């Protein structure tokens, strides 16, 4: 087997860490409501930056309120049903809708369980993501987001507990996080089609094949519940069950599946929850 590089996989801390500074589920819910009003076109990222404040001022001016950019009670009322109720004021289950559902969807995505667009509607995809998170967190997977589920979601998102090498020696493009109203669960590496892709760490190939969105996909299982995912490949060069180390050649960059051009989509997951690859690289 060709060797591209060598690296040892070492243990990293399993600290969940605090929430990102300046990011909140309430701000994400506000952004969802503003998007529905046609006033905000940015990412649903929970960051109350200039674009979010400008959208709030536009709403306030439209409704004859003081345009201070602060989403207080009167501004929330101006958002109608999308401005209420607050997260935690009720147990959430399908088919609930509202501010609190948008906040829930945002928290699920940050914890590695995105459910499609963050839109404030608790439909089948959000219900499935909620149940997967509850099972992951050791809670009863009943599809009801009550105090225990919300308490688990209010903790910091999971991180990689192993250290990996980057699978390609190029600068990363799109990173883990919000993308419009959706959530990008990995890190992209733009590279010409046919560029060799390396395993990021020691493990055994758990699955290979074609997945609708991911295209040609290799999944490698590592220790302690970690897996690494390599998507949009043009060719897969390892069989299922083969054990590899960091740097072993596993396939070639492509644009199979839902891809706009040749690149590698790389994911790290902890017991099924997508984690920011930067916490493990």
N, C-alpha and C positions, 0 to 999 in steps of 0.2 A: 504493500500500500504506500502511495506517495506521501511524503511528509512535507508540509509547507512550513511548519514552525513547531517548536517544542515549548510547553509550559506545564507547570504543575498546578493542579487545582487545589486551592487551600481554603480552609474555613474562613468565613467572614461572620460578623456579628449578626444576630437575629434581632436586632433592635428595630422595632417598628418606627420609632422616631416621632417627633411632633408633626402636626400638619404644617404644610408649607406656609411660610409667612405671607399674610395678605390674601390667602385663598380661603373662601368659605362657601359652604353649600347654599347659604342664603343668597349670596351674591350670584351664584350660578342660577338659582331659581329666578332671581331678578332678571338676569340676562335672557333666560328663556321667555319670560313674559314680555320683555322689550322686543325680542325677535318676533314674537307673535303680533306685535303692534307695528312691525316694520320699521322700528327705530334703531335696531342694533343688528349689525351684520358680522360681528366678530366671533371669536371662539367662546363657547360656553366653558370658561376656564375658572370661574369663581374669583377672578381678580378684578377688584373695583378700580380699574385704571381709567385713563382719560376718555376712552371710547364709551365705557359704561356710564360714566358721569355725564357725558354729553348727551347720551340717549335719555337719561333720567331728566335732564334739563329740558330736552325737547318735549317729553311727555308732559312735564309740569307746565311748560308754556302753552301747550295745546289745550290743557285742561284748566287754565287760568290760575295755576298755583304759583307760589314763589319758586322761581327757577334756581334753586340752590344746589341741585345735583345730589341731594340727600334723599334716599328712599324712605321717608318716614311714613307714619300711619296714613296720612291723607294721600300721599303718592301711591301707597300700596292699594288703597281703596280705588284709586283711579285706574288700576290695572284690572279691576273686576275680579272674576273668579280665579284668574291666574295670580292674583296677589294675595291669596289666602288658601287654606289656613297655614299657620306656622308649623314647621316641622316639630313633631313631638306632641302636638295637641290632640292627636287621634292615632289609633292603630291603623296602619295602611295595608290594604289588600285590594286586589282587582275587584271592580274596575274603577278605583278611585282616580280622581283628577285634581290638580291644583298645584299650588306653590310647593307644598310639602312633598308631593310626588316628584317634582323636578329636582328638589334637593336630594331626595332618596336616590334617584337615578344617577346623579352626579357622584354621590358617595360610593355607590356600587361600582361605578366605572373606575374611580380612583383606587378602589381596593381590588381591581383586577377582574371585575365581573360586569363589563358594559352590556347594555341591553338595546343597542341601536340608538336612535336619536334621543337626546335628553329633551323631552317635549312636554313633560307634566302629565302624561297619561299612563296609568299602570295597567298595561295590556299584557298579553301572553308572554312577550319577550322579557318584560321587566319582572313579571311573576317568576319566570324560569330563572332569571339571573338572581333574584332575591333568594329563591330556594337553594341555589347552588352556593351562594354566599353563606347562608345559614348553616348548611351542612359543613362547609369549609371551616366555619367558626365554632363548630361543635354545638350548635343550637338546634332546636327542633325545626326541621325544614317544612314549616307549615304555610309559608307564603304570606305571613302576617308580620309586618314590620312594627313591632311593639317596642317597649323600652329596652329589652335585652338586645334586640337586633340593632336598634339605633345607637345604643351604647357601644357595641362592637364596631359599628361603622364610624363613630366619632373618634376612635383611636386612629393613629397614623396608619397609612397603608403599608402592606407587607413589603419587605425588601429581599433581595437575594441573600441567601445564607452561604453561598459558595462564591469563589472568585473565578472569573473566566477571562479568556483572551477574546479580543474582537475577532469575528470570523473572516473579516476582510481588512486588508491594510489600507483602507481609504477613509476619508472623513465621513462621518455620519451625516445623513440628510434629515428627513423628518424623524422626530423623536417621539417617545412615549408621551401621551397626553392628549388633551382636547384638540379636535380638528373640526371646526364648525360646531355643529350640534352633536357630532359623533365623537368617538374616543379611539385613538390610535394605540393599539396594545403592544407595539414593539418599537424597534428602531430600524430605520431604513439605511441601506448603504448603496448609493448609486454607483454602478460600475458597468462597463460594457458587457454585453451578452457573451457568455463563454468564459468569464473570469472564474478561476477556481475558488471554491468556498471551503473554508476549513472548519472542522469541529472546534467548538469553543472550549471544550473541557473533556475530561475523562468520563466515559460512560458507554452505554450500549444502545444501538439503534433500536428504538421501540417500535417505530412505524415508518413506512415510506408509502408514497402513493400520491394520488391527485385529490385535492380538496377544493371545492367550488371557489371560495374566495382566495385561498392560499395558493392555488395551482399545485405544481409539483412540490411536495413537502417532505422534509425529513424531520423526525422528532427523535432526540437523543435523551435517554433517561440517565440522570446522574445520581449522586448520593442525596440522602436527606430530603427526598421528595421534590428535587429540582429537575426540570426538563428544559431543554433548549430546542427552539423551533427555527427552521430554515425554509423560507417560503419563496414562491415564484421562480423556482429553479427551472432551467432549461433541460437539465439532465441530472439524474440521481446516480451516484457512483458507489453507493454502499448498499449491501443487502440488509434486510431486517435481521436483527440479532447480532450483527457484527459489533464488537467492542472497539472503541477508538480512544485516542488521547488527544489533547489539545493540539491542533495543527494538522491532523490527518485530513486528507482530501475527501470530501463527501459528495460534491456535486459542482455544478456550474451555474453561474448567475443567468437568469432569464427574465421573462415577463409573463409567465403563465398565470392563469387565474385572473383575478381582478387587479390588474396592474396597468399603469399608464405608460410604463417604459421599463427597460431593464434595470433591476435593482434587487438586492437581497432584503427581504423583510425578516428581521431577527427578533425572536421573543425569548424571554426567560419566564418560567412559571414555577411557582412554589405551591405544590399540592393542587395544581390546577388554576391558581390565581395568577394572572399576568402581573409581573412586577416590572418596574422601570429598569431596563437593562443597565443603565448607568450605575445602579447600586451594586452590580456584580462585575462590572468590567474594570 
